[in-house]
Amino acid sequence: MSWTPICAYDALLPERGVCALVDGEQVAVFRTYDGDLYALDNLDPFSGAYVLSRGIVGTRKGEPTVASPLHKQVFSLVTGRCLDEEGVSVPVHAVRVNGARVEVSLRQRAGVGALAGHA
């Protein structure tokens, strides 16, 4: 598996997302309030725009989520599944902290368990 460095862990603000180009793909990387990291495709499947990294981070029934900034559909940060529209999802990616740097891998199209706690 190939890992791409994104940024320093401390550069990611809690409850915010950033967009990174990983192997030519736009990836949205999020750090939650409790310090966990998640990565998913930045493409909003409803609008076709690359905007999920600018979405509103929150929770639904205890599950970390991001709401699209355009049409407000909510996606699980854990599974990529849209919680508002059955059958719609976005790919999630493996993310980890290596030293003090956040890294993402597209080689592992992760499902549940796509998060890595901070070190």
C-alpha positions as CSV (number, residue, x, y, z in Angstrom):
1,M,0.0,0.0,0.0
2,S,1.3,3.4,-0.9
3,W,0.8,6.3,1.5
4,T,0.8,10.0,0.5
5,P,1.7,12.7,3.1
6,I,-0.9,15.4,3.3
7,C,0.0,17.8,6.1
8,A,1.0,17.9,9.7
9,Y,-1.6,16.5,12.1
10,D,-1.7,19.8,14.0
11,A,-2.4,21.7,10.8
12,L,-5.9,20.1,10.6
13,L,-8.4,22.0,12.7
14,P,-11.0,20.0,14.6
15,E,-14.4,19.8,12.9
16,R,-12.9,21.0,9.6
17,G,-11.9,19.4,6.3
18,V,-9.1,20.0,3.8
19,C,-8.8,18.9,0.3
20,A,-5.7,17.1,-0.9
21,L,-4.6,15.8,-4.3
22,V,-3.6,12.1,-3.9
23,D,-2.5,10.2,-7.0
24,G,-4.5,12.6,-9.1
25,E,-7.7,12.2,-7.0
26,Q,-9.3,14.9,-4.8
27,V,-9.6,13.6,-1.3
28,A,-11.4,15.3,1.6
29,V,-9.6,14.7,4.9
30,F,-11.3,15.5,8.2
31,R,-10.3,15.7,11.9
32,T,-13.1,15.4,14.3
33,Y,-13.4,17.1,17.7
34,D,-12.1,14.0,19.5
35,G,-9.1,13.9,17.2
36,D,-10.0,11.0,14.8
37,L,-9.2,11.3,11.1
38,Y,-11.3,10.3,8.1
39,A,-10.8,10.5,4.4
40,L,-13.3,10.3,1.5
41,D,-13.6,11.4,-2.0
42,N,-14.1,15.2,-2.3
43,L,-16.8,14.8,-5.1
44,D,-20.3,15.4,-4.0
45,P,-22.3,12.9,-6.0
46,F,-25.5,15.0,-6.0
47,S,-24.0,18.2,-7.5
48,G,-20.9,16.8,-9.3
49,A,-18.8,19.5,-7.6
50,Y,-15.6,18.8,-5.6
51,V,-16.8,20.4,-2.3
52,L,-17.2,17.8,0.5
53,S,-14.0,19.1,2.2
54,R,-15.9,22.3,2.8
55,G,-18.9,20.6,4.4
56,I,-20.2,20.8,7.9
57,V,-18.7,18.2,10.2
58,G,-21.1,16.8,12.8
59,T,-22.7,13.6,14.1
60,R,-25.9,11.7,13.5
61,K,-26.8,9.1,16.2
62,G,-23.2,9.2,17.4
63,E,-21.7,8.6,13.9
64,P,-19.3,11.2,12.5
65,T,-20.7,12.9,9.4
66,V,-20.1,15.6,6.9
67,A,-23.0,17.6,5.2
68,S,-22.5,18.7,1.7
69,P,-22.2,22.5,1.6
70,L,-24.4,22.6,-1.6
71,H,-27.5,20.5,-1.1
72,K,-26.9,19.5,2.6
73,Q,-27.0,15.7,2.1
74,V,-25.2,14.1,5.0
75,F,-22.5,11.4,4.5
76,S,-21.0,9.0,7.1
77,L,-17.3,9.7,7.6
78,V,-16.9,6.1,8.6
79,T,-18.6,4.3,5.6
80,G,-19.1,7.1,3.0
81,R,-22.8,6.1,2.9
82,C,-25.3,9.0,2.4
83,L,-27.6,9.0,5.4
84,D,-30.3,11.0,3.5
85,E,-30.5,9.0,0.2
86,E,-30.5,5.2,0.2
87,G,-28.0,3.6,-2.2
88,V,-25.7,6.7,-2.6
89,S,-22.2,6.7,-1.2
90,V,-18.8,8.2,-1.7
91,P,-15.5,6.1,-1.5
92,V,-13.6,6.3,1.8
93,H,-9.9,5.9,2.0
94,A,-7.4,4.8,4.6
95,V,-5.9,7.6,6.7
96,R,-3.2,7.5,9.4
97,V,-0.8,9.5,11.4
98,N,2.8,8.7,10.7
99,G,5.0,10.6,13.2
100,A,3.3,14.0,13.2
101,R,2.2,13.8,9.5
102,V,-1.2,12.8,8.2
103,E,-1.1,10.3,5.3
104,V,-3.7,8.9,2.9
105,S,-3.8,5.8,0.8
106,L,-6.0,5.3,-2.2
107,R,-4.8,1.7,-2.6
108,Q,-7.0,0.6,0.2
109,R,-10.6,1.6,-0.6
110,A,-11.6,1.2,3.0
111,G,-15.1,0.7,4.3
112,V,-16.0,0.6,7.9
113,G,-12.8,1.4,9.9
114,A,-11.5,4.0,7.6
115,L,-10.4,6.1,10.5
116,A,-7.1,6.1,12.4
117,G,-6.9,7.7,15.8
118,H,-4.3,10.3,16.3
119,A,-0.9,9.4,17.8
